[in-house]
Amino acid sequence: MGREEQIEEREVLDSIFPDEITDVSDTSYRISITLDTPENDVQEEDAEQPVLILQVSYPPEYPDVAPDLDISAPPNAPKHPRLDIQEDRERLLEALQPTIEENLGMAMVFTLVSTLKDSAELLMSERANAVQAEKEMEAAKAEEEENRKFQGTAVTPQTFMEWREKFRKEMEGREQKEREEKEAEEKKFKKITAKEEKKLTGRQLWERGLAGKVDYDEDDEDAIPAAVEKMKIAA
């Protein structure tokens, strides 16, 4: 009875997986399972789709007992960043145990293939989510560090008094500097004015009301204003 069910199941599997199934012996075969990569795994969107090989061997009592199963990768297949078949093999086989127990006494290989595919894809999705969560955490941490640069110190009565005292000293220093600069400019202007006044003729000094305030050149023909000269002659 067992062998008849095995042959019948094998024929059904041929129609379902015409290109994916390969016989190893009369009671053993391999099924190639192509996995879909996670949609949220943007970083690995260009990676090749991983492939699992499920090897099934029928014990004489199958399907009343579990089939012998093994999982491997195709020869020379590149290692996928979200699935390492060598390391994940035991975990994936363990994920098939509930399905095996639920289907004892019935042909179960097709259901096992579906379960294995779902389990492997879920594992890759969990790892992609973990990578994405880590990226988001790093981005949030970087943003927090950046925001700290623009956050001011909390104001307390003590910090306000310190700021006010510092501000007052800065304003006093600025006012003192402005006064010194202004005084320096005034001194410079007075020196230039006095120097220019000494160069004026007597007539220019008289006309500007500066006669008697500065010395004039006695040798200058215009040194003595005309009105003064007339006063001298009249005397």
Buried (B, 14 or more C-beta within 10 A) or exposed (E): EBEEBBEEBBEEBEEEBEEBBEEEEEBBBBBBBEBEBBEEBEEBEEBEEBBBBBBBBBBEEBBEBBBEBEBBBEEEBEEBBBBEBEEBBEEBBEBBEEBBEEBEEEBBBBBBBEBBBEBBBEBBBEBBEEBBEEEEEEEEEEEEEEEEEEEEEEEEEEEEEEEEEEEEEEEEEEEEEEEEEEEEEEEEEEEEEEEEBEEBBBBBBBEEEBBEEEEBEEEEEBBBBEEEEEEEEEE
